[in-house]
Amino acid sequence: PGMMLWAKNAPVPLPARIAAFVSMGLGLGLVSQSVPKLQIPLEYRNGNGNISATANNEASASSPAARTADAESSKKWKVRCPFDFTDGKSKSLEGGSAITLHGVERISRHPGLWSFGLLGLGFSFLSPFAPIRIWLSMPMMVAWIGGGHTDSRHRRGMGGELSRDMDAVTSNVPFWAMLSGRQGVGAMDAFGKLLGEEVKGLNGLLALGVAASFVASRGRGRVPGGGASSSSARLMGSRFGR
């Protein structure tokens, strides 16, 4: 039929699966960067950092064997919170005359809207029905128009605030400020700083894992009439049909 892009129960074409993974990975990635940073709850720490200067002098005067034994005894596993609440955020310096960007604020001023839109777009690529694809893509339009409308209101001091300095170095559309060089460095340097210093690694890996698992489970297709119940029905039919 003209309203279907491929057969209903057929596997999702590879280009559609790749597009779905990229869209859902970006959407879930924005969500993951907006929550506290995940960290491994166990840490192997050397306790020598808490020893006083006097104790260090005494330890240095002792024999090498004693120093080695003390160092080994001070090393231990420590349980810590699985969330790191000390991760930095964008901030204004010198009374608002300069902006230091960090993390998701470098990507978009409205990560919540765009994550919702990208997730809808990812779901749309997995559907063979053209009307459903159009319907699931609508949140992207909401993110674009809604984010621009919010920025317009905040520039006029209505319902929030968007300073000229923050407006100049950030964007509504994800990654646009980075690609256009509005953050004081080239696009490659901006992406390098984001990925190398600011991204929450475990959060991002978890988001990509969820996106990959979902696309893999939904992209294989289904055999018409498959399943245990249909197999039993076929078996009963073959027996009574003899």
C-alpha positions as CSV (number, residue, x, y, z in Angstrom):
1,P,0.0,0.0,0.0
2,G,1.0,3.6,-0.7
3,M,0.9,4.5,3.0
4,M,3.4,1.8,4.1
5,L,7.2,2.1,3.5
6,W,7.8,-1.7,4.0
7,A,5.7,-4.8,4.9
8,K,4.2,-4.7,8.4
9,N,6.0,-7.7,9.8
10,A,9.2,-7.4,7.8
11,P,12.5,-6.4,9.5
12,V,13.1,-2.7,9.6
13,P,15.6,-1.7,6.8
14,L,19.1,-1.1,8.0
15,P,19.2,2.7,7.1
16,A,16.0,3.2,9.2
17,R,17.5,1.3,12.1
18,I,20.7,3.4,11.9
19,A,18.7,6.6,11.8
20,A,16.5,5.4,14.8
21,F,19.6,4.6,16.8
22,V,21.2,7.9,16.1
23,S,18.1,9.9,17.0
24,M,17.2,7.9,20.1
25,G,20.9,7.9,21.2
26,L,21.0,11.7,21.0
27,G,17.7,12.0,22.8
28,L,18.5,9.7,25.6
29,G,22.0,11.2,25.7
30,L,20.6,14.7,26.4
31,V,18.5,13.2,29.1
32,S,21.5,11.4,30.6
33,Q,23.6,14.5,30.7
34,S,20.8,16.5,32.5
35,V,20.8,14.2,35.6
36,P,23.5,13.8,38.2
37,K,26.7,12.1,37.0
38,L,26.9,8.4,37.6
39,Q,30.1,6.9,39.1
40,I,31.2,3.4,40.2
41,P,30.2,3.0,43.8
42,L,33.4,1.4,44.8
43,E,36.8,3.2,44.8
44,Y,40.3,1.9,45.5
45,R,41.9,4.7,47.5
46,N,45.3,5.2,48.9
47,G,44.9,6.6,52.5
48,N,48.3,8.3,52.6
49,G,46.7,11.6,51.5
50,N,45.3,12.1,55.0
51,I,48.5,11.5,56.8
52,S,50.0,14.6,58.5
53,A,53.4,16.1,57.7
54,T,54.9,14.8,60.9
55,A,53.8,11.3,60.1
56,N,55.2,11.6,56.7
57,N,58.6,12.7,58.1
58,E,58.6,9.7,60.4
59,A,57.7,7.4,57.6
60,S,60.5,8.7,55.4
61,A,63.0,8.1,58.2
62,S,61.9,4.5,58.6
63,S,63.3,1.6,56.6
64,P,62.1,0.9,53.0
65,A,60.4,-2.3,54.1
66,A,58.4,-0.4,56.8
67,R,57.4,2.3,54.3
68,T,56.2,-0.4,51.9
69,A,54.1,-2.1,54.6
70,D,52.5,1.1,55.7
71,A,51.7,2.1,52.1
72,E,50.1,-1.3,51.5
73,S,48.1,-1.2,54.7
74,S,46.7,2.3,53.9
75,K,45.3,1.1,50.5
76,K,41.7,0.1,50.8
77,W,38.3,-0.1,49.0
78,K,35.9,2.6,49.8
79,V,32.2,2.7,49.2
80,R,30.9,6.0,47.8
81,C,27.7,7.5,46.4
82,P,26.8,6.2,42.9
83,F,25.9,9.9,42.0
84,D,28.5,12.7,41.7
85,F,26.6,15.9,42.6
86,T,29.8,18.1,42.3
87,D,29.8,18.1,38.5
88,G,30.1,21.7,37.2
89,K,27.5,23.7,35.4
90,S,27.5,26.8,33.2
91,K,28.1,30.0,35.2
92,S,28.5,33.7,34.8
93,L,31.8,35.3,35.7
94,E,32.6,38.9,36.7
95,G,29.1,40.0,37.3
96,G,27.7,38.5,34.1
97,S,30.3,39.9,31.6
98,A,31.6,36.4,30.7
99,I,30.0,32.9,30.4
100,T,31.8,29.6,31.2
101,L,29.8,26.8,29.5
102,H,29.8,23.3,30.8
103,G,28.1,20.1,29.6
104,V,24.6,20.0,28.2
105,E,24.2,23.8,28.3
106,R,26.9,23.9,25.6
107,I,24.7,21.8,23.4
108,S,21.3,23.4,23.7
109,R,19.4,25.9,25.9
110,H,16.4,23.4,25.9
111,P,17.8,19.9,26.3
112,G,14.4,18.6,27.7
113,L,12.4,19.7,24.6
114,W,14.9,18.4,22.1
115,S,15.4,15.0,23.9
116,F,11.6,14.5,23.7
117,G,11.7,15.5,20.0
118,L,14.6,13.2,19.1
119,L,13.0,10.3,20.9
120,G,9.9,10.8,18.9
121,L,11.9,11.0,15.7
122,G,13.7,7.8,16.6
123,F,10.4,5.9,17.2
124,S,9.1,7.2,13.9
125,F,12.0,5.6,11.9
126,L,10.9,2.1,13.2
127,S,7.4,2.4,11.9
128,P,6.5,1.4,8.4
129,F,3.4,3.6,8.4
130,A,3.9,7.1,6.9
131,P,1.1,8.8,8.9
132,I,2.6,7.4,12.2
133,R,6.0,8.6,11.1
134,I,4.7,12.1,10.6
135,W,2.8,12.1,13.9
136,L,5.8,10.9,15.9
137,S,8.0,13.5,14.2
138,M,5.8,16.4,15.5
139,P,7.7,16.7,18.8
140,M,10.7,17.9,16.8
141,M,8.6,20.8,15.5
142,V,7.4,21.5,19.1
143,A,11.0,21.6,20.3
144,W,12.0,24.0,17.6
145,I,9.1,26.4,17.8
146,G,8.6,26.0,21.6
147,G,12.3,26.6,22.3
148,G,12.3,29.7,20.1
149,H,9.2,31.0,21.7
150,T,10.6,30.5,25.2
151,D,13.8,32.3,24.2
152,S,11.8,35.2,22.8
153,R,9.9,35.6,26.1
154,H,13.1,35.3,28.2
155,R,14.9,37.9,26.2
156,R,12.0,40.3,27.1
157,G,12.2,39.2,30.8
158,M,8.8,37.4,30.6
159,G,8.8,34.2,32.7
160,G,12.5,33.9,32.9
161,E,15.8,35.6,31.9
162,L,18.2,35.1,28.9
163,S,21.2,37.4,29.1
164,R,22.9,38.7,26.0
165,D,26.1,36.9,26.9
166,M,24.4,33.5,27.3
167,D,22.3,34.1,24.1
168,A,25.5,34.9,22.1
169,V,27.3,31.6,23.0
170,T,24.4,29.1,23.1
171,S,21.6,28.0,20.8
172,N,18.1,26.5,20.7
173,V,18.9,23.9,18.1
174,P,21.4,21.3,19.5
175,F,25.0,21.7,18.5
176,W,24.4,24.8,16.4
177,A,26.3,27.2,18.6
178,M,29.2,24.7,18.6
179,L,29.2,24.2,14.8
180,S,28.9,27.9,14.1
181,G,31.9,28.9,16.3
182,R,29.8,31.0,18.6
183,Q,31.6,29.6,21.7
184,G,34.9,31.3,21.1
185,V,36.6,28.2,19.6
186,G,36.3,26.2,16.5
187,A,33.8,23.4,16.1
188,M,36.4,20.6,16.6
189,D,37.8,22.3,19.7
190,A,34.3,22.7,21.1
191,F,33.4,19.1,20.5
192,G,36.8,18.0,21.9
193,K,36.2,19.9,25.1
194,L,32.7,18.6,25.4
195,L,33.7,14.9,24.9
196,G,37.0,15.0,26.7
197,E,36.2,17.1,29.8
198,E,32.5,17.7,30.3
199,V,30.5,14.7,29.1
200,K,29.2,12.3,31.8
201,G,30.7,9.0,30.5
202,L,28.7,6.4,32.3
203,N,25.5,8.3,31.7
204,G,26.2,8.5,28.0
205,L,27.1,4.8,27.7
206,L,23.9,3.8,29.6
207,A,21.8,5.9,27.2
208,L,23.5,4.5,24.1
209,G,23.0,0.9,25.5
210,V,19.3,1.5,26.1
211,A,18.9,3.0,22.6
212,A,20.8,0.1,20.9
213,S,18.8,-2.6,22.8
214,F,15.5,-1.0,21.9
215,V,16.3,-0.6,18.2
216,A,17.7,-4.2,18.1
217,S,14.5,-5.6,19.7
218,R,12.1,-3.7,17.5
219,G,14.1,-3.9,14.2
220,R,14.1,-7.7,13.7
221,G,10.5,-8.0,12.5
222,R,8.0,-10.7,13.3
223,V,6.9,-13.8,11.4
224,P,3.2,-13.7,10.7
225,G,1.4,-16.3,12.8
226,G,4.5,-17.0,14.9
227,G,4.5,-18.0,18.5
228,A,3.7,-21.0,20.6
229,S,-0.1,-20.6,20.3
230,S,-0.1,-20.5,16.5
231,S,2.2,-23.6,16.4
232,S,-0.2,-25.5,18.6
233,A,-3.1,-24.5,16.4
234,R,-1.3,-25.7,13.3
235,L,-0.5,-29.0,15.0
236,M,-4.1,-29.6,16.0
237,G,-5.3,-28.7,12.6
238,S,-2.9,-31.1,10.9
239,R,-4.1,-33.9,13.3
240,F,-7.8,-33.3,12.7
241,G,-7.3,-32.8,9.0
242,R,-6.1,-36.3,8.4
